Structures are given as C-alpha cells and as structure tokens.
Amino acid sequence: MSLIKAKELLKIAMLATRRSGVTLQDIRQEQSCSHRTAQRWTDALEEVFPQVEIEVDEDRQRRWIIPARQIAALLTPSGEELAAMGMAIEELERGDLSSQASLLRELRAKVRSLAPATGRTRSEVDEEILLQALGHAARPGPRSRTDTSIDAALAEAFKGPFLVRMRYRSREGRSSIRTVAPYGMLLGVRRYLVGKDAAKGVRAPLQHFRVESISEIEVLDDSFEQDADFDLQKHAEIGFGSYIDERKVIDVVWRFDAEAAPRADRFMFHPAQTLQKEPDGSLLVRFRACGMTEMCWFLYQWGEHVEVLQPAELREMVHSARRTFAALP
C-alpha cells in the first residue's frame, strides 16, 4: 500500500472510531469516490484493522466501528495540524472571543499530551516554524479590549439557550438593566450581540447590542425558543460589516480603477456581490447591504482608486475624504 493510500485509510479508520462508526456513504463523501471504491476501502479496513466491528443499523445500513484505543498510537498530530489549531486560536483572540480561544488552547494541550511520544517533539518544532512563517506567532494590529467574564457568560447562555440579565449602556450614555434572549454574535470592528428584549415578548424584533457596552451580565435559569426560521449567517449577510439594520439596506455600486482592479478582484466584499470587468480595466462591484459607515471605513483605505457610483449619500461621504496612498490594501 502506498503512503498516500495509507494516510487515506487512516482517515477512514478515524471516522470509524466515532460512536456511529463509518458507512459506505460516509466513505464516498470523504473520498469523493464510487460505491465500488468505497467497498474496496472497507475491505482494506477489515484487513489492516482486525479489531473492526461491523454492525447493521435499523435502516439496514452497515457500519464499521473501531475502538479508538486501537489506533491511538497512530494518531500523532502533524506540525501542520498543530499550526492550524494555533492559527485558529489567534483568530479567536483577534475576534475578541477569548473564552473560546482558551477552550481551544486547552484542547490543543490535551491533544499534545495524548499523542504518542514518538514524533511529538518534531511535530511541535514544525508547528513553531509554520506559525512564525505564517505571521501568526506575533501578529500586529489593534483590537478592542474585552471582558472575559462577559464572553464566558454569553457562551454559556448560547448553549441553553438561556435568557441573560445585563446592564447595558445606550449610545446616549443611559444605563439600564435589560433581560435579553441571545440569538448569536456578529463579529467585526465592533461586536454585536443579536437578541430580543424579553420584556417585549416573543414577537419583539431582533436588536443588536454592542458587547463593549455590557458592563454586568447574569445567565438566568430561564430558557427560550429561538424563531424557527432564524439563520445567523443569512442575518449577517444583510450587513456590510457587523452593523445590521434591515431598514437601511441599500444597493451599492463601486468602481475600482485599472490599477486597483486586480487587487479588488481578490476581495470578497459581500457574499452576494457581482463583479464586472470594464473595457478600460476597471472593476465594478455591486451588492445590497446596510452599514454605510463601515463601508466608508473600508473604502477610505483605497483612496482615489475607488469611486462610489451608487448611492449618492455614500458617494458624498466617501469622496469628500479621499486621498492618495502609497499602497493598496
């Protein structure tokens, strides 16, 4: 068996250590292969791992199951895998999700301690090299300060989901106690808690609470049911950034000049964007979203290389502040 096939067989064996085991359909999806090829993989699985158990579920579907301890000695994490976990931790911290970063850091420590001693040192050295090479070992840049106790409370509330009672400071500076049903979090330059004011009932509209304006929080024992048709990802796509206001959704059209077009062509400005290359080399970007202030913050970096064609209000906000920069974003 070639090295590549051995690695693929080990992936399938890892799937087989799940409580539900692995099915032919699972293997077809994992390997992007035919039914017959998936059968060959199960034949190899039975040959290489005689400890495999075959069960037939209530749907008459065969499942191959391997006790995890039987392959534990083969599961030394690679330097690339450890580096990927380290990058994820860094991104969580930059996204002000310190409690989640802490959990992933603990998981990484467990993975390291459970890995076989053989090859462990080499993997850790490879991890350090990769992190430094990718710029994530010491990544510069500003980020907002967070309160880990508030992050931990919100993480606990999302699990229920449970109502939270919190002290919230409005934009006008007024502080009040609010009971909120938390739906999710939007991350960006600012972080917003998406939720409903429990005092307004189940028909209350979704609101967005700035996380940095929460000074006290308590997770209550009361649970609630989220709207069945709520989808956080779709909700987030309404906005250009983390700011969401469905009443302020607009159609935008930007033109990046020929010099900036190749760079802009590599950006995902919005999930629903359309790009159109012009004969003069410029690039038109169209999408529909809210968040003109955040659009202004982003477009400022492009200086005189970007022109707002629509809407007029955004054009006025951006063009009055344009200047020439020595580099593109």
C-alpha positions as CSV (number, residue, x, y, z in Angstrom):
1,M,0.0,0.0,0.0
2,S,1.4,3.4,-1.0
3,L,2.0,6.1,1.6
4,I,-0.9,8.2,0.2
5,K,-3.3,5.3,0.4
6,A,-2.2,4.5,3.9
7,K,-2.9,8.1,5.0
8,E,-6.4,7.9,3.4
9,L,-7.1,4.6,5.1
10,L,-6.1,6.1,8.5
11,K,-8.6,8.9,7.9
12,I,-11.3,6.4,7.3
13,A,-10.2,4.5,10.4
14,M,-10.5,7.7,12.4
15,L,-14.1,8.1,11.1
16,A,-14.8,4.5,12.3
17,T,-13.9,5.4,15.9
18,R,-17.0,7.6,16.1
19,R,-19.8,6.2,18.1
20,S,-21.8,5.7,15.0
21,G,-18.9,4.3,13.1
22,V,-18.4,4.8,9.3
23,T,-20.7,3.8,6.5
24,L,-20.1,3.3,2.8
25,Q,-21.9,6.6,2.2
26,D,-19.5,8.4,4.6
27,I,-16.5,7.0,2.8
28,R,-18.0,8.0,-0.6
29,Q,-18.3,11.6,0.7
30,E,-14.9,11.6,2.4
31,Q,-13.0,10.2,-0.6
32,S,-15.3,11.5,-3.4
33,C,-15.4,8.0,-4.8
34,S,-17.8,5.5,-6.2
35,H,-19.7,2.9,-4.3
36,R,-17.4,0.1,-5.5
37,T,-14.3,2.0,-4.5
38,A,-15.8,2.6,-1.0
39,Q,-16.3,-1.1,-0.7
40,R,-12.6,-1.6,-1.5
41,W,-11.8,0.8,1.3
42,T,-13.9,-1.2,3.8
43,D,-12.1,-4.4,2.6
44,A,-8.8,-2.7,3.4
45,L,-10.1,-1.5,6.7
46,E,-11.0,-5.1,7.7
47,E,-7.7,-6.4,6.6
48,V,-5.5,-3.8,8.3
49,F,-7.6,-3.4,11.5
50,P,-8.9,-6.9,12.5
51,Q,-10.5,-5.3,15.6
52,V,-13.1,-3.6,13.4
53,E,-16.7,-4.5,14.2
54,I,-19.5,-4.5,11.7
55,E,-23.0,-3.6,12.8
56,V,-26.2,-3.2,10.8
57,D,-28.4,-0.3,12.0
58,E,-32.2,-0.1,11.9
59,D,-32.1,1.2,8.3
60,R,-30.2,-2.0,7.3
61,Q,-27.1,0.1,6.7
62,R,-23.7,-1.5,7.6
63,R,-21.4,0.4,9.9
64,W,-17.7,-0.3,10.5
65,I,-16.7,0.6,14.1
66,I,-13.1,0.6,15.5
67,P,-12.4,1.2,19.3
68,A,-10.4,4.4,19.4
69,R,-7.7,2.9,21.6
70,Q,-6.8,0.5,18.7
71,I,-5.5,3.4,16.5
72,A,-4.4,5.9,19.2
73,A,-0.7,5.0,18.7
74,L,-1.0,6.0,15.0
75,L,-2.5,9.4,15.6
76,T,0.5,11.7,16.3
77,P,-0.7,15.2,15.2
78,S,1.4,16.7,12.4
79,G,3.1,20.1,12.7
80,E,0.7,21.4,10.1
81,E,-2.3,20.3,12.1
82,L,-1.0,21.9,15.3
83,A,-0.1,25.1,13.5
84,A,-3.7,25.2,12.1
85,M,-5.0,25.0,15.6
86,G,-2.7,27.7,16.7
87,M,-3.9,30.0,13.9
88,A,-7.5,29.3,14.9
89,I,-6.6,30.3,18.5
90,E,-5.0,33.5,17.2
91,E,-8.1,34.4,15.1
92,L,-10.4,33.8,18.0
93,E,-8.4,36.1,20.2
94,R,-8.3,38.8,17.5
95,G,-12.1,38.4,17.2
96,D,-12.4,39.1,20.9
97,L,-13.6,35.5,21.6
98,S,-11.1,35.0,24.4
99,S,-13.1,32.3,26.2
100,Q,-13.4,30.2,23.1
101,A,-9.7,30.7,22.4
102,S,-9.0,29.5,25.9
103,L,-11.0,26.3,25.4
104,L,-9.3,25.6,22.1
105,R,-5.9,26.2,23.8
106,E,-6.9,23.6,26.4
107,L,-7.9,21.2,23.7
108,R,-4.5,21.7,22.0
109,A,-2.8,20.9,25.3
110,K,-4.8,17.7,25.6
111,V,-4.0,16.6,22.0
112,R,-0.3,17.1,22.7
113,S,-0.4,15.2,25.9
114,L,-2.4,12.3,24.4
115,A,-0.2,12.0,21.3
116,P,2.4,9.2,21.3
117,A,5.8,10.3,22.4
118,T,7.4,9.2,19.1
119,G,7.4,12.2,16.8
120,R,5.9,14.6,19.3
121,T,9.0,16.8,19.5
122,R,9.3,17.0,15.8
123,S,5.7,18.0,15.4
124,E,6.0,20.8,17.9
125,V,9.1,22.1,16.2
126,D,7.3,22.1,12.8
127,E,4.4,23.9,14.4
128,E,6.5,26.7,15.7
129,I,8.3,27.1,12.4
130,L,5.0,27.3,10.5
131,L,3.4,29.8,12.9
132,Q,6.4,32.1,12.6
133,A,6.4,31.7,8.8
134,L,2.7,32.5,8.5
135,G,3.0,35.6,10.7
136,H,0.6,34.3,13.4
137,A,3.2,33.8,16.2
138,A,3.3,37.6,16.7
139,R,0.6,39.2,14.6
140,P,0.4,43.0,14.9
141,G,-2.7,45.2,14.7
142,P,-5.2,46.9,17.0
143,R,-8.1,45.1,18.6
144,S,-10.7,46.0,21.1
145,R,-10.3,45.2,24.8
146,T,-12.7,42.6,26.1
147,D,-14.2,41.4,29.4
148,T,-13.6,37.7,29.6
149,S,-16.4,37.2,32.2
150,I,-19.0,38.7,29.8
151,D,-17.7,36.5,27.0
152,A,-17.9,33.4,29.2
153,A,-21.4,34.3,30.3
154,L,-22.6,34.7,26.7
155,A,-21.0,31.4,25.7
156,E,-22.9,29.7,28.5
157,A,-26.2,31.4,27.5
158,F,-25.9,30.3,23.9
159,K,-25.7,26.7,25.0
160,G,-29.2,26.7,26.5
161,P,-30.2,28.9,25.1
162,F,-30.8,30.9,28.3
163,L,-32.0,34.4,28.9
164,V,-29.5,36.9,30.3
165,R,-29.9,39.8,32.6
166,M,-27.4,42.6,31.8
167,R,-26.6,46.2,32.5
168,Y,-26.4,48.0,29.1
169,R,-25.3,51.5,28.3
170,S,-27.1,53.1,25.3
171,R,-25.5,55.3,22.7
172,E,-26.8,58.3,24.7
173,G,-25.0,57.1,27.8
174,R,-28.0,55.9,29.7
175,S,-27.5,52.7,31.7
176,S,-30.3,50.2,32.3
177,I,-31.0,46.6,33.3
178,R,-32.2,44.5,30.3
179,T,-33.4,40.9,30.1
180,V,-32.4,39.6,26.7
181,A,-32.9,36.4,24.7
182,P,-29.5,35.9,23.0
183,Y,-29.5,34.6,19.4
184,G,-25.9,35.0,18.4
185,M,-22.9,37.2,17.9
186,L,-21.8,39.4,15.0
187,L,-18.0,40.0,14.8
188,G,-16.2,42.9,13.2
189,V,-14.7,46.2,14.1
190,R,-17.4,46.2,16.7
191,R,-19.1,43.1,18.2
192,Y,-22.8,42.9,18.5
193,L,-25.0,40.6,20.5
194,V,-28.0,39.7,18.4
195,G,-31.1,39.2,20.6
196,K,-34.6,40.1,21.6
197,D,-35.7,42.2,24.6
198,A,-37.6,39.6,26.7
199,A,-39.8,42.3,28.1
200,K,-41.3,42.9,24.7
201,G,-42.4,39.3,24.2
202,V,-41.8,36.6,21.6
203,R,-42.9,38.9,18.7
204,A,-40.3,41.5,19.6
205,P,-37.9,42.4,16.7
206,L,-34.3,41.4,16.7
207,Q,-32.0,44.0,18.3
208,H,-28.2,44.5,18.2
209,F,-26.4,45.2,21.5
210,R,-22.8,46.4,21.5
211,V,-20.9,44.0,23.6
212,E,-18.5,46.6,24.9
213,S,-21.5,48.5,26.3
214,I,-22.4,45.5,28.5
215,S,-20.9,46.0,32.0
216,E,-22.7,43.3,34.0
217,I,-24.3,40.1,33.0
218,E,-26.0,37.1,34.6
219,V,-27.1,33.9,32.9
220,L,-30.7,33.1,34.1
221,D,-32.2,29.6,34.5
222,D,-35.0,30.5,32.1
223,S,-34.6,29.0,28.6
224,F,-36.4,30.2,25.5
225,E,-37.0,29.1,21.9
226,Q,-35.4,30.9,19.0
227,D,-37.5,31.7,16.0
228,A,-37.5,28.5,13.9
229,D,-36.7,30.4,10.7
230,F,-33.8,32.4,12.1
231,D,-30.4,31.8,10.4
232,L,-27.5,33.8,11.8
233,Q,-25.4,33.5,8.7
234,K,-28.2,34.9,6.5
235,H,-28.9,37.6,9.0
236,A,-25.2,38.6,9.0
237,E,-25.3,38.9,5.2
238,I,-27.7,41.8,5.4
239,G,-24.8,44.0,6.6
240,F,-21.5,45.0,5.0
241,G,-19.9,44.6,8.4
242,S,-21.1,43.7,11.9
243,Y,-23.7,46.5,11.9
244,I,-27.2,45.4,10.9
245,D,-30.3,47.5,10.3
246,E,-32.8,46.0,7.9
247,R,-34.4,49.4,7.4
248,K,-31.2,50.8,5.9
249,V,-30.3,48.2,3.3
250,I,-29.1,49.9,0.1
251,D,-27.9,48.9,-3.4
252,V,-24.3,49.9,-3.8
253,V,-22.1,50.1,-6.9
254,W,-18.3,50.8,-6.6
255,R,-15.8,51.2,-9.4
256,F,-12.1,50.4,-8.8
257,D,-9.8,51.9,-11.3
258,A,-7.5,49.8,-13.6
259,E,-4.6,50.0,-11.1
260,A,-6.6,48.8,-8.1
261,A,-8.8,46.3,-10.1
262,P,-6.5,43.3,-9.9
263,R,-6.3,43.7,-6.1
264,A,-10.0,44.4,-5.6
265,D,-10.8,41.3,-7.8
266,R,-9.3,39.1,-5.0
267,F,-11.6,40.6,-2.3
268,M,-14.9,39.2,-1.1
269,F,-16.7,42.4,-0.3
270,H,-20.1,40.7,0.3
271,P,-21.4,37.1,-0.2
272,A,-23.9,38.3,-2.8
273,Q,-21.6,40.5,-4.7
274,T,-21.3,40.6,-8.5
275,L,-18.2,41.7,-10.3
276,Q,-18.0,43.2,-13.8
277,K,-14.7,44.0,-15.6
278,E,-14.8,47.1,-17.8
279,P,-13.1,47.6,-21.1
280,D,-10.7,50.2,-19.6
281,G,-9.5,47.7,-17.0
282,S,-11.6,49.0,-14.1
283,L,-13.8,46.7,-12.0
284,L,-17.5,47.3,-11.0
285,V,-18.7,45.8,-7.7
286,R,-22.4,45.5,-6.9
287,F,-24.2,44.2,-3.9
288,R,-27.1,45.0,-1.5
289,A,-26.4,45.6,2.2
290,C,-26.6,48.1,5.1
291,G,-23.8,49.7,7.0
292,M,-22.7,52.8,5.2
293,T,-20.3,53.9,8.0
294,E,-18.5,50.6,7.9
295,M,-18.3,50.9,4.1
296,C,-16.7,54.3,4.5
297,W,-14.1,53.0,6.9
298,F,-13.2,50.2,4.4
299,L,-13.3,52.4,1.2
300,Y,-11.0,55.0,2.8
301,Q,-8.1,52.6,2.5
302,W,-8.5,52.6,-1.3
303,G,-8.0,56.4,-1.6
304,E,-8.6,57.8,-5.0
305,H,-8.6,54.3,-6.6
306,V,-12.3,53.7,-5.8
307,E,-15.3,55.7,-7.0
308,V,-18.8,55.3,-5.4
309,L,-21.4,55.3,-8.2
310,Q,-24.3,54.5,-6.0
311,P,-25.9,55.6,-3.7
312,A,-25.4,59.4,-3.8
313,E,-25.3,59.6,0.0
314,L,-22.4,57.1,0.3
315,R,-20.6,58.8,-2.6
316,E,-20.7,62.2,-0.8
317,M,-19.4,60.6,2.5
318,V,-16.5,58.8,0.7
319,H,-15.4,61.2,-2.0
320,S,-15.1,64.1,0.5
321,A,-12.4,62.2,2.4
322,R,-10.5,60.5,-0.5
323,R,-6.7,61.0,-0.7
324,T,-3.7,59.3,-2.3
325,F,-2.0,56.5,-0.5
326,A,1.4,54.9,-1.4
327,A,-0.1,51.4,-1.2
328,L,-3.3,49.5,-1.8
329,P,-5.0,47.4,1.0
